[in-house]
Amino acid sequence: MNESETVEKIFAMKTIAVVGMSPKPERPSNYVALYLRENGYRIIPVNPGRSEISGETCFPSLSEIDENVDVVNVFRRPEYAGPIAEESVLIGAKAIWMQDHVVNEKAAQFAEDEGLLVVMNDCMMRRHRQLLS
């Protein structure tokens, strides 16, 4: 988990579901997702309270997304990571990335046991910028 090789494999994938994406530009879930979109990734917002965020169709849950998802990027509190990991497996995602302060060892272990690449308690934008430098 969190090894450079894992991170690089995840960044080679192109479709990212952003669970907990906020419509508010000042929220990390918004500006990290938009950074990823600006850097060539397809982002899919997941937020049950919205139908659209930043010009992208927003889905109420991972299971309602109508296209393949490579990476599930989690911007929810740690106690929600378990169900998100389970749903990530069900939709056939290849990786789950739990952002800063999202730490759930049980969810991470479940995802790894199911064959997903896992990063926990780290920021996709920060790591992407590190790879570019």
N, C-alpha and C positions, 0 to 999 in steps of 0.2 A: 504494500500500500504506500502511496505517495512517492515511490521511487521515480527517478528521472525517466527510466524506460517506460513506466506506466503512463506518466504524464505525456510523453512524446507520442505514444500509441493513441492516447485519447485525442490529442490535438490533430492527429491525422484523420480523425472522423469529422464529418461535416454537419450533421443535423443534431441540434441540441434543444431538448425540451427544458424550459426554465420554470421549475416548479416554485410558485410563490412570487412570480414576477410582478412588480408593482408598476402602476402607471405614473408614479411620482418620480420625476427625473433625479431628485436628490437621493433616492434610495439605491443602495448598492445593487439590488436585484434588477433595477432598471438600467443603470449605467454600465454595469458589467455585461448584461445581455446585449446592449446596443454596441458596446465595444467589440464584442464577438461578431456581431452582424457586420460591422464596418470592416472586420478583418476576414471576411469571406465565409463565415459560418451561417447556416440556416438556423434561425432561432424560432422556437414555437413556445409562446407564453402559455403557462398553465396557472389559471387563477379563476376559481369558481364565481367570483364576483364581477367578472368582466367578459365582454364578447370580443374586445379588440384592445390591444395595447401597442402603441408606437407603430400603427399601421399593419400589425400582424394579427391574424385571427387568433383569439385566445380560447383555450379549451378549459372546461371545468375540471378535468382529470386527465391523467396520462392515458387511460384506457379509451378515452373518446377521441384521441388524436387519430386522424385518418391517413397518416403516412408513417413510414418507418422512422424510428428514433434511434440514433446512435448513442447519445449521451444524455443522461438525466442530471441536470444541474439543480441542486437542492438549496433553496433559500427559505427553509422552514425551520422551526425550532427542532432540536434533537429528538424530542419524543415523537415527532411525525416521520422520522427517517425510516423506521421499520416498515410501516405500511407503504411508503414511497418505494423502498427497496423491493418489496414484494411485487408491487405493481410494475416496477421497472423490469423485473424478470418476466412477468406475464406478457408484457408488450414486446419482448424480445430485444430490449436495449442491450448494448454491448458494454456500457460503462455507467457508473454513477459517481458524481462529483459532489461532495458535501462541502459547501462553502465555509468560510471562516466561522468558527464557533459552533458549527454543526458537528457534534461529536456523539456518535452512537456506535459503540463497538459491536453490539449485537447485530445491528443493521448492516454494518460494513462486513462482518464475518459471513452473514447470510448471503449477501451479494457476491462476495468472493467465492463462497462454496457453490453458488449457482453459476459460476463462470464469468461474472462481470469483472471488469477492471474497476478498481475503487481508489478514489482519492478522498481524504477526509480532513476537515479543518484547514482548508487552503482556498485560495482565491484563484479562479480561472484567469481573470484578467492579469493579476500580478504574475502568475506563472507564465502566461503567454508572453508578456513583456520581457521577462527574464530570458525566455528562449530566443527572442528576437535580438537581444543585445549581445 
